[in-house]
Amino acid sequence: MSEANQQQLIRVAAPRHGCNLLRNNSGACTDQGGRLIRYGLGNDSAKINKVFKSSDLIGIRTVTITPDMVGTSIGQFMAVEVKGLGWTPRPGDTRAQAQRAFGDWVQRNGGFFQFATTPEDIWG
């Protein structure tokens, strides 16, 4: 199955696990006036995008806090980078390294990040 198919399977499975995931398109185009328009989280410049690429899916999952805030729920930021079946990280894959840099930033700030080829990669 293609990456696009796997992405849809992950998005369909997410609500069953207390998550809501949105597609995060990222890129650049030129408008009718000739201005460059960049879009996607963190895609501020070509230089930044080369080393820091936001994930395919962005969302929030509900987490119940314990013990000092028992019963309270918070939303935890989620980032899922979807890959086709059989994908494995390769040395020298600068795109995956830039995606990992975004994932590391998410995790350092208390969020959830995962490379995924199937819903099971995320939820077991």
C-alpha positions as CSV (number, residue, x, y, z in Angstrom):
1,M,0.0,0.0,0.0
2,S,1.1,3.5,-0.7
3,E,2.0,6.2,1.9
4,A,-1.3,8.0,1.1
5,N,-3.3,4.8,1.8
6,Q,-1.4,4.2,5.1
7,Q,-2.0,7.8,6.1
8,Q,-5.7,7.4,5.6
9,L,-5.7,4.2,7.7
10,I,-3.9,6.0,10.5
11,R,-6.3,9.0,10.4
12,V,-9.3,6.6,10.5
13,A,-7.9,4.7,13.5
14,A,-6.9,7.8,15.5
15,P,-10.3,8.7,17.1
16,R,-10.5,5.1,18.5
17,H,-7.4,6.0,20.5
18,G,-8.5,9.4,21.7
19,C,-6.6,11.3,18.9
20,N,-7.6,13.7,16.2
21,L,-5.1,14.1,13.3
22,L,-5.0,16.6,10.5
23,R,-3.1,16.6,7.3
24,N,-0.2,19.1,7.3
25,N,0.6,20.0,3.7
26,S,4.0,21.6,3.4
27,G,5.7,23.3,0.4
28,A,5.9,26.5,-1.6
29,C,4.3,28.0,-4.6
30,T,4.2,31.3,-6.4
31,D,1.0,33.3,-6.4
32,Q,-0.4,35.3,-9.4
33,G,1.6,38.3,-8.3
34,G,4.8,36.4,-8.4
35,R,5.3,36.2,-4.6
36,L,6.6,33.0,-3.1
37,I,4.1,31.6,-0.6
38,R,5.4,29.0,1.9
39,Y,3.0,26.8,3.8
40,G,3.1,24.0,6.4
41,L,4.3,24.2,10.1
42,G,7.8,25.5,10.5
43,N,8.3,26.0,6.7
44,D,9.6,29.6,7.2
45,S,12.4,29.4,4.7
46,A,14.1,26.9,2.3
47,K,17.1,27.0,4.7
48,I,15.0,26.0,7.7
49,N,13.0,23.4,5.7
50,K,16.1,21.7,4.6
51,V,16.9,20.6,8.3
52,F,13.5,20.9,10.0
53,K,10.5,19.3,8.3
54,S,7.1,19.1,10.0
55,S,5.2,15.9,10.0
56,D,2.5,14.7,7.6
57,L,-0.1,14.5,10.4
58,I,-0.5,16.9,13.2
59,G,-3.0,16.6,16.0
60,I,-4.0,16.3,19.6
61,R,-4.5,13.3,21.8
62,T,-6.4,13.3,25.1
63,V,-4.3,12.4,28.2
64,T,-5.7,12.0,31.7
65,I,-3.4,13.5,34.3
66,T,-2.5,11.7,37.5
67,P,-2.3,11.9,40.6
68,D,-2.3,15.6,41.5
69,M,-4.8,16.5,38.7
70,V,-6.9,13.3,38.9
71,G,-9.8,13.4,36.4
72,T,-8.4,16.3,34.5
73,S,-7.7,15.8,30.8
74,I,-5.2,17.7,28.7
75,G,-4.5,17.7,25.0
76,Q,-1.0,16.5,24.0
77,F,0.4,17.7,20.7
78,M,1.0,14.8,18.3
79,A,3.1,14.6,15.1
80,V,3.1,11.5,12.9
81,E,5.4,11.2,9.9
82,V,3.8,8.6,7.6
83,K,6.0,6.3,5.4
84,G,5.1,3.6,3.0
85,L,5.1,0.0,4.0
86,G,8.6,-1.4,4.3
87,W,10.2,1.9,4.9
88,T,13.3,1.9,7.2
89,P,15.6,4.9,8.0
90,R,18.7,4.9,5.8
91,P,22.0,6.6,6.6
92,G,22.3,9.8,4.5
93,D,18.5,10.3,4.1
94,T,18.6,14.0,4.8
95,R,14.8,14.3,4.4
96,A,14.2,11.7,7.2
97,Q,16.9,13.4,9.3
98,A,15.1,16.8,9.0
99,Q,11.8,15.0,9.9
100,R,13.5,13.4,12.9
101,A,14.7,16.9,14.0
102,F,11.1,18.1,14.0
103,G,10.1,15.0,16.0
104,D,12.9,15.5,18.5
105,W,11.7,19.1,19.0
106,V,8.2,17.8,19.6
107,Q,9.3,15.2,22.1
108,R,11.6,17.7,24.0
109,N,8.6,19.9,24.5
110,G,6.3,17.1,25.9
111,G,4.6,16.1,22.7
112,F,4.3,12.7,20.9
113,F,6.2,11.9,17.7
114,Q,6.3,8.7,15.7
115,F,7.5,7.6,12.3
116,A,4.7,5.2,11.2
117,T,3.9,2.9,8.3
118,T,0.7,1.5,9.8
119,P,-1.6,2.4,12.7
120,E,0.0,-0.4,14.7
121,D,3.3,1.5,14.7
122,I,1.5,4.1,16.9
123,W,-1.0,2.2,18.9
124,G,0.4,-1.4,18.9
